[in-house]
Amino acid sequence: MSVTVSDFKIVGEDKNRFAFTGHLNALAAPGTWDFLVKLGPRDQVVFDLAGLTELDLNGASQLIWAAKLAKSRGATVTYGDPPDQFKPIWNLAQETLGQSQDISPPPKTSLIHETGEVMSALYADLTEILIFLGELISHFGGILRRPWTARWSLTFRIVETAVINALPVTALVAFLVGLILAFQSAMFMRMFGVDIFVADLVGIAMIRELGSLMTAIVLIGRSGSAFSAELGSMKTNQEIDAFVTLGLNPVRDLALPRALALTLSTPVLAVLGNFAGLLGGNLVMISLGYPVRVFWDELAQHIDASDISTGLFKALVFGFVVAALGCQRGLAAGAGPEAVGESTTKGVVTNIIAVAFLDSLFAVAFYVLDW
């Protein structure tokens, strides 16, 4: 059975003393407080709470709200003491809700101040990333000197879950990119009778640029985010602290196997992606009336070792960066239930920016070196 505040009673000839009886909670009828609109600027109001038989924080907040509304109309409001069993919750409401009006708003900050805070946070973030990358590269050097110290069983398991299982998605994306690239370019090249060069365009674009780039983007969304979420969950559950207590190094024992798995596997995944993209381009060439052999002969004449090595080098670097940044964001996760999602989001965004920046840097460098 629902309960509401029983009708208040006006006590005294001045009609400004209101006695409340019954239950004051979230089920109070909205019309209970209609009398507030009748208060004038000279009224002195007393809320008599002695007759209340139930009071919770919601009801206490309603009383405080009513007092504020009465004061806003110029009236003076005082409270009578509630029953002893309700005094703790009434005092709590007074200390928190009742003083909220006295809390001054946060000071306004200028645009220059906010910009400085953002730049300072960005500098600290970049410093943490560089320190983490330096430590990870140092452990990589240790693996090169002593390969038997690596956790190869964990590395191979990560290769299976994070790389091999990503092969169908990578191949599908690369196939569609190659098909779209060939189709869009063929429409214009056919106007000039040079649609045979569609094979060269698709081949060079996929092998030098898009194959490794598409593979990195797929790994960012599939593997890099998984690393951030997994390590972030371990951080929030204090499992990373347990690692440190046992004398283990989270970078060496958790991040290194993941970085090693993606670094070694991404070039292989990029090669398969390149092949899938070339198949998409070949399908378009077949639809234009060219035999299959013509497409591959055209590629063999214009694709050399520098194109292949460029794509593989990019894939190698992208694989390391995706794994490293994904692990760094996970290990840097904060506390609380939202920390895992925040670390995963930061990992994906940071990886996309890093891969795009490195890809543009490689494009300029290879152009200058004529490679």
JOWOKA-V200281 format. One record per residue. RES is the residue in one small letter. SS is DSSP state (H for helix, E for strand, - for the rest). PSI is psi as a letter, one per 40 degrees, with the letter a starting at -180 (none if undefined). Layout:
res ss psi
RES SS PSI
RES SS PSI
//
This chain:
res ss psi
m - h
s - i
v - i
t - i
v E h
s - i
d - h
f - i
k E i
i E h
v E h
g - i
e - d
d - e
k - f
n - e
r E h
f E h
a E h
f E h
t E i
g E a
h E h
l E h
n - a
a - e
l - e
a - h
a - h
p H d
g H e
t H d
w H e
d H d
f H e
l H d
v H e
k H e
l - i
g - i
p - e
r - e
d - i
q E h
v E h
v E h
f E h
d E h
l E e
a E d
g E e
l E h
t E e
e E h
l E h
d - a
l H d
n H d
g H d
a H d
s H d
q H d
l H d
i H d
w H d
a H d
a H d
k H d
l H d
a H d
k H d
s H d
r - e
g - e
a - i
t E h
v E h
t E i
y E i
g - i
d - h
p - i
p - i
d H d
q H e
f H e
k H d
p H d
i H d
w H d
n H d
l H d
a H d
q H d
e H d
t H c
l - d
g - d
q - e
s H d
q H d
d H e
i - h
s - i
p - i
p - i
p - i
k - i
t - i
s - i
l H d
i H d
h H d
e H d
t H d
g H d
e H d
v H d
m H d
s H d
a H d
l H d
y H d
a H d
d H d
l H d
t H d
e H d
i H d
l H d
i H d
f H d
l H d
g H d
e H d
l H d
i H d
s H d
h H d
f H d
g H d
g H d
i H d
l H d
r H d
r - g
p H d
w H e
t H e
a - i
r - g
w H d
s H d
l H d
t H d
f H d
r H d
i H d
v H d
e H d
t H d
a H d
v H d
i H d
n H e
a H e
l H d
p H d
v H d
t H d
a H d
l H d
v H d
a H d
f H d
l H d
v H d
g H d
l H d
i H d
l H d
a H d
f H d
q H d
s H d
a H d
m H d
f H d
m H d
r H d
m H d
f H e
g - f
v - f
d H e
i H d
f H e
v H d
a H d
d H d
l H d
v H d
g H d
i H d
a H d
m H d
i H d
r H d
e H c
l H d
g H d
s H d
l H d
m H d
t H d
a H d
i H d
v H d
l H d
i H d
g H d
r H d
s H d
g H d
s H d
a H d
f H d
s H d
a H d
e H d
l H d
g H d
s H d
m H d
k H d
t H d
n - e
q - f
e H d
i H d
d H d
a H d
f H d
v H d
t H d
l - e
g - e
l - i
n - h
p H d
v H d
r H d
d H e
l H d
a H d
l H d
p H d
r H d
a H d
l H d
a H d
l H d
t H d
l H d
s H d
t H d
p H d
v H d
l H d
a H d
v H d
l H d
g H d
n H d
f H d
a H d
g H d
l H d
l H d
g H d
g H d
n H d
l H d
v H d
m H d
i H d
s H d
l - e
g - e
y - h
p - i
v H d
r H d
v H d
f H d
w H d
d H d
e H d
l H d
a H d
q H d
h H e
i - h
d - a
a H d
s H d
d H d
i H d
s H d
t H d
g H d
l H d
f H d
k H d
a H d
l H d
v H d
f H d
g H d
f H d
v H d
v H d
a H d
a H d
l H d
g H d
c H d
q H d
r H d
g H d
l H d
a - e
a - i
g - a
a - i
g - i
p - d
e - e
a H d
v H d
g H d
e H d
s H d
t H d
t H d
k H d
g H d
v H d
v H d
t H d
n H d
i H d
i H d
a H d
v H d
a H d
f H d
l H d
d H d
s H d
l H d
f H d
a H d
v H d
a H d
f H d
y H d
v H d
l - e
d - f
w - none
//
